[in-house]
Structures are given as C-alpha cells and as structure tokens.
Amino acid sequence: MIASELTIDLAAVRRNVARLAELVRPARYAAVVKANAYGHGLPEIARALADEADAFCTYRVDEALAIRAAGVATPILVLGPVEPDELAAAHEARAAIALWSDGAFARDVARAARAAGAPFAVHAKIDTGVTRLGIDAARAANVVAEYLTDAALDVRGVFTHLAAAEELESAFTLGQLERFERALEPLDAALRRDGVVRHAAASAAAMLYPRLRLDMVRPGIATYGIWPSAETRAAAPPHLELEPALSWTTRLVVVREVEAGRSVGYGCTFRTQRPSRIGVLPIGYAEGVPRALSNAGEALVGGRRVPIVGRVCMNMTFVDVTDVPQARPGATVTLIGADGDERIDANELGAAAQTIGYEIVARLPETLPRRYAGAESAAIAAARSSVPS
C-alpha cells in the first residue's frame, strides 16, 4: 500500500506561467525550481516548462545538473553558494552562477573558466537590504566593473533580492530598488552595451510592482499556483488567476470505535468528548506532516473537513471521522487539494502549523510518490524521450 501520494498537474503549472509571463511582459520569466521545484519534482517541472520559461533558477549546482540530465537546455542561474570543486561541472553544464564578492571565490571562478577555455557565465548579486548574500551597494559599482573587465567572466546579469514585498512594505521595497539603481548608475552604459539583464522581483513583487520587473522576474511559489501571502493575493490584479498544481492524499488504514474520555496518541494531549471514530493515517512528520498540526490542522474525508487530533507521530497521524459515517479503512484522505466542495491549500495547512505554504511544499520528501497529470507539448515529450531510462 502506498502511504501517501502527490499529484501534480503540469498543465496547471504551465497555465500559471503563461498568465504570469503575460502580466510581466516584456520582462523575461525565470522560473525558480529550487527545493525540488518547491516539492513538485524538479526534472518533471523543468521538462514541463522547457518551452514556457526563459530561464530556470536553482539554489545548488546539483539541481542545475539534474535539469540538464532531464534533457532540458534552457538557461540556468544557480543562486546559492557554489563550492570550488563544483565549478567545473557547473561550467560544463552551461549554468551561470552568482557572484557576490571580489575575493577568493571570484578568482576561483576565473581560474575554472581559464581551465575550461571559455568564460564563465555569472550574475552579480548586490545586497540592498536582506543582509544575506550580496556585494554591499556602496561598493557594487567598483566590484561589478572588475567583473566586466575580466575576460574569464561573462557577466550576464546583475540582481538583488527583496526583503518585504510579500508583506506589501512598499517603502522598504521601493527603497531597495532605488539603492539597486543608484549602485549601478555609474555602470549603466556598459551594462546596456553588453546586454546585461537586471532582475529583482520574485513572485510577489512581479505581480504587485511593475517598476521592479526590470528585465527579468524570478517567480517561485506563484509558478506552482500558491500565493506568496494573503496580502499579495488581496492586492494582486483581480483578473490574475493562479491554479494550485499539487494535491496530497493518503488513506485511512484503521478506524477505531472509541468511548468518550479515551486518550488518543502520545502524551494524552487529546481525549474524546463523545463516543468517537478515530482514523489512523499511515504518514507522520517523517513523511512531511508537520508535528505542529497536532490538535490543530484539518484534512478532508468524504468531502468533509475532519480535525487532526492528538500528536502527529513520526509515521502516523490521527483524524476524528465521527461525523463522516462512511469513512472506512481505505478511504481517501486529502491533506492538500479538493474533495467535493471543500478544499485545503498549502497556505491553509501552513497557517494551521504556524508556518507558511512555502515550507509545507518544500519539505515534502523526495521519496513521496509523485504522479503527474496534464497534457504535454511536443517539446516536452521530445525532451522526455531523449533522456535514457
């Protein structure tokens, strides 16, 4: 018996990208596919978007290599740190990498390019307010100028990352844009001459701030039909529709008839208040069900909402199906997705667990079975058939 299964609608993903790409045009669309494509499956999403996205953004080099192994030739930008011993593989895969200093790593990149006999594609990252990775804005013009004059580096882009676009903190967000533009102003002519793309906007900013779309946007969560935040959804253009592409289902393995006053699960944190029917799911926090859903979340059974009760175990979870008399062992339980007229999305599940939808889907284990639905284009089918089985 399969403990649980994810179903991903590739056609929905493609429709999301088509709608968002139309909204941000003429900016290019770089789909962010890090974290196993936000839990949706990296190779399959890359193939599905091979003829829709202008580029892909990954966090790690091995993610870029997985895209190439899937037969996809779309440009790739690796956003995260790269180890020196990964540079040769990244270069061979024609993956651009992010540079955010003029120190030893930049010299390692240049050496790798010279060893390969061809420049290394890079995007320079400027810190404008996240205080994470990036060249300090005050030094950015000098550092990027050095990159531009190094024959071993092919500067394809300059970018920054926004801190508060999802929270609609427009003053801070627009302040970041101003710092970014001011940092690059001394290099404006050179950047335009070399066709260097500028990018800053992820999902929320791409939808809400036309000024921040620049030459390219980097939508992640919205690509998969999940809104970045409730505030973003409320402020987005009313005609913009996103379709959640992922559903997550499991089955009841046992339904227990228990008396009132009976404790359920570890720690005796839940006691029945009436004669009850308690269903057991064969998945727990090891399979991606947050332990924070203990006595907090809901699932769908027979088209009705049922509460998650007791503590979520490592490999099991309890639901109270007293009000669903048709619930029997083998009945489908939906954690994310629709059942009849009811729907639970990733953001609702995240809120119940006191987190965000991003975390829910990104932490779904790669070992969970994934089933893919949705029509393929000729380009996707050709890419799939070219990959050795």
Secondary structure, 3 states (H helix, E strand, C coil): CCCEEEEEEHHHHHHHHHHHHHHHCCCEEEEECHHHHHCCCHHHHHHHCCCCCCEEEECCHHHHHHHHHCCCCCCEEECCCCCHHHHHHHHHCCEEEEECCCCHHHHHHHHHHHHHCCCEEEEEEEECCCCCCCEECCCHHHHHHHHHHCCCEEEEEEECCCCCCCCCCHHHHHHHHHHHHHHHHHHHHHHHHCCCEEECCCHHHHHHCHHHHCCEECCCHHHHCCCCCHHHHHHCCCCCCCCCCEEEEEECCEEEEECCCCEECHHHCEECCCCEEEEEECCCHHHCCCHHHCCCCEEEECCEEEEEECCCCCCCEEEECCCCCCCCCCCEEEEEEEECCEEECHHHHHHHCCCCHHHHHHCCCCCCCEEEECCCCHHHHHHHHCCCC
